[in-house]
Amino acid sequence: MSHALKKGLVWVFVTVAMGLSSIAASAGHDAPLPILPPACDRACLYGFADRYLDALAHNDAARLPWAKEARYSENNVALAVGDGMWATTTRVDDYRLKFADVRAGEVGVFSVVEESNNRSGFALRLKVVDNRITEAEAVIVRIAEFSALDGGVNPFASARFFSKPILESYLMPEQKRPRERLISVANGYFDTLQLNDGTLFTQFDPQCERYENGILTTNNPAKTLGPVTALGCEAQFKLGAYRFDDRVRGRRFPLVDEERGLVLAMGFIDHTGKLGPFKLTDGSTEQSPLRRPHSFCLMELFKIVDGRIRQVEAVFITVPYGMPSPWSE
């Protein structure tokens, strides 16, 4: 290394050191360097979600700042940005459940779109880097076209999508749990669901409720999707009512809103279809309603308060058995 180059490097080092020292001195003796705010805070991420839905309503993806290599998927299929529901949406509903993960630069929305006058619930996840959208993932359940798996009626014909205060609320400090714990509680729900035999691998709040594709599937006196839906979250799983859910695979938890105790999960529920009659934990016999191979592709939001699941909001569709995800590594 030449003498001139060495002198240059020393000068750079001294200059940087002096600059850092002056910043610390201005803040007080031995004060830490200032921590810069996130490039895109909660309000910023919510702004991206609103802009996305507005652009969708106008069928114009070009209104948004996309990253050069942006990825988009709709109902678990990788599509070009601007394809799919971008061409068919006629209106986006006022119902918009938004949540954000500032640390990860992720924002999620549950809403409703109209396509050719058909209302469909959908869930959306966006990832924002350097004020550009790098990832957009949507699952839309087209209620009007949803076919019953092995029956003669549409099980979600009476679907309703609406705001729920429990999902909108922020947690008190004593109700919060660390990010890793929130993910563990949500993952435990899937462990409980998989080959459900009455064993619990997570904790439920006594007031826990679950909505799936706009239908209340717990504490539902109308028993819209069967007798088990009259029971609460924990009671259903302790009964072993979902034994026919063979696998919950491809689990992802890309968005955790720690301030509100929300975890957004993605994955698949595989049904082999081979299970016929099976015994519940109370000794009674139940018949599996799912008798053909298929999978559910889902986006599921968990509200966790005091380490217990308080509310679940899910959107899912039927896909070919064993279908992989374009987001899996």
N, C-alpha and C positions, 0 to 999 in steps of 0.2 A: 504494500500500500504506500503510495507516495506521501511525502511530507505535507504537501498542500491538501491532499484529500483528508489526511488525519486532522489537520487544523480545521477543515470545514466541518467534519463530523463533531469535533469538540465544540465548535461554535454553535451548531444546531442543538446539541445536548444542553449546553449552558443556557441558551435562549429559552428552550422549552421549560427547563427547570425553574428559571426565573419567573416565567409566566405563571406556572402552577403555584409557585410560592406567593406571588402577588395576589392570586385569587384567594388562597387560603388566608393570607394576612388580612385581606379586606373583609373577610367573614369572621375574623377573630383568631386568636392563637390556637394552632393545631385544629382548626375547624375542618370538617370533611368537605370535599368538593361538592358543589351543588348538584342535586339529582334533577335531571331534566324531566319534564312531564312526558307522557307517552305521545308519540306522533299523532295518534288518533284515539281520543278518549271516548267515553261512553256516548256523549252527545254527537261526536264525529261519526262513530259507528252507526248510531241510530239514523244519522243523516244519510249514510250510504244505503241503509235498508229502505228508507222512504224514497230516495231517488231511484232505487232499483224498481220498487213497486210502481212508481209513477211512470218510469220508462216502459215497464211491462204493460201497463194499461194503454200506453200509446203505441205498442208494438214496435218499439224503437230502441234496440240495445245500444245503438251508437250514441245515445245520450249519456252513457256512463263511461267513466275512465277505466278501461280495461288494461291490465298488464299485457305485455306483448305475447307472453306464453300462457295466457289465462285459460283455465279449464272449466268446463260446464258439463253438468250431468242432469238428466231429468229422468225420474223413475228408474234410477240405477243404470242408465245407458249414457255413455259419453256422447255428447252432441256438440256441434259447432255453436258458438255464441250467437244467439239470435234465432236458433231453430226451435222446434217443438212448440211449447205453449206461448212463445214469443209471437208467433204468427196468429194464434187463435183466441187469445185473451181479449174480451170486450170490456171487462171492468174488473177492478180490484176492490174488494169490500172494505168498509171502514174498520172492521175488526182486524186489529193488528197487535198481536202479542209479541213484543220485542224484548230481547235480552242480549247481553253483550259480555264478552270476555276480552277485556282491554289488554291483558298480558299476552294473549295469543293473537290479538288483532282479528277476532272473529265476532260476527253478529248473526243472530238467528231471528226468524220471524215465523209465526203461525198466522195464516190469514185465509181468505177465501177469494177465489177468482171465478169469473163467469166466462164460459166459452160457448158461443152459440146459444146463450140463454140457459145453459146448464151450470149450476153452482157446484163448485168443487173445493173441498178443503185442501190446503197444501202447507208444507213446511219448507223453509228455505234456510240455507246456511251460506254465509259469505265470509271470505277471508280477504282482509285488506292489508296490503304492504305498500309503504311509500305512497299512500293516498291513491292506490290503484287496486282494483279487484283482481285478485289472482285466482280465486276459486269461487265457484257458485254451484251449489248442490241443492236440487229441489226434488221433493216427493209430493206428487199430486194425486189425490184419490178422487177419481171421477165417479161420483156417487151414482149418476144416471146410468153409467155403464157397468157398475160393479155387479158381477154375477155371483149368485150364491154358490158356494163350493159344491155342495151336494144336495141342495134343496131347490125349491121352486120359486122362492121369493128373494128379493134384494134385502139382505139383512140390515143395510144402512139407509134404507129409504127415508127414514124419519130423522136423519142426521141434522144436528144443530151445532154451529160453531159460534161461540160467543166468549166475551171476556169473563175471566174468573178472578176476583180480587186476590185470592191466595197466590196466584201465579204472578201477579203484578207487584206484590208487596215486597219491601226490603226487610231483612232480618235484623233483630236486635243483636248487639254484640254477643250476648250469652247464647244465642241460638245458632251462631255460625260454627262451621267446622272447616278445617283446612282443605284445600283443593284436593289433595290425594285421598282424604277421607270421604269427601263427597263422591268421588269417582268410585271408590270401593263400595259405598252403599248402593249406588246405581248398578254396579256390576253384580253385586250380591242379589239384586232383584232378578237379573237374568239367570244367575246360578240357581235361584229358587224355582224359576219358571221351567228351566230345562229338565225334562223327565220328572216333573213335579210329583213328589211322593209324600208331601206333608212336611218335609224338612225345610226350615227357614234359614237362609244364608244372608239375610238382611233384617232390618227392623222397620216396622210400620207404625205410623201414628194412628191412634184409634179412629181419627176422623178421615183417614185416607180415602180418596176417591180417584177413579180412573175414567177417563174418556178416551174412546178409541173410534177414530173416524167419525167424530161428532155424536157418538152414542155413549151414554153413561153405562158402564159395564160393572159397576159396583154399587151396592146400596140402591139398586133400582127396583122399586116395588112392581113395576110393570114387567120385569123379567124379559126385557126386549130381546136379548140374545140368549135366552135360556134360563132355567131356574137358578143356576149358580150366580147369575148377575145380581140376585137379590142380596147376596152376602157382601161383607166388607172385604177389603184387600187381603188382610191377614187370614181371615176365615176361609177364603177361597183357596189360598195356597196350603193352609193346614189340612184342608180336606183332600188335597191332591187332585183337584179338579182339572188340572191342565197336563195330565200325564202324557197326552198325545203330542206335546211339543218336544220333539226328539232332540233338537240341537238349537242353541242360540249361538251362532257363529259370526265371524267377521265383526266383532264388537269394536266400536270406536267411540271415543269420548272427546271430541275435538274442542268442545266449548263448555267452559265452566264459569258461570256467573256467581262468584263467591258472595257478592253483596246481597244477592237475592236467594242464594241457596239452590240455584238451578243447574242441572247437568243435562246437556243435549247428547243423546246417544244415537248411534246408527248401528244397524246389523241386520241379520237374517234369522228367522225362525223356520227351521226345516221340519217338514212333516213327511215321514216315510209313508204314512197311510196304512201301515200294516197292523196297527193296533185296533182291535175290535172292542169287545166288552172288557172293562177293567174295574177293579175294586177301589172304592174311595176309602179313606181312613176310618170312616164311621161304619164300614162293613157293607155298605150298599154297593150295588153294581151300576156302572154308568156305561153308556155306549159312546165310543169316540165318534164325533161328528165329521172327522176328516179322514176319508178313506181313499185318498189318492196321493201320489207323491207331488208335492209342491212346496214352495217357500213363500214366506212373507218378507218383504223388504220394508224396513221401518225407519222412521225418525221418531224418537220418543224423548219427551222432556220430563225430568223428575224434579219435583220441588222437595227439598230436604230441610227439615226444621228440627233442631236439636238432635241431629244424626238419624232422624227417622223420616221415611218417605211419607209425605203429607198429601201430595197430588201427583197424578200422572196424566200427561196429555200425549196421545200417540196418533200418528198418521201412518198407515201402512197400505201396501198393495200386494197383490198376488203376483209372483214371478215364477219362471220355471224352476223346478227342483234343483237345488245346488248351484243356482246362478251366482257367479262371483261379482264382486264390486269393482268398478273402475278406479275406486279410491284405495283399494288394498295394495299394499306393497308386495 
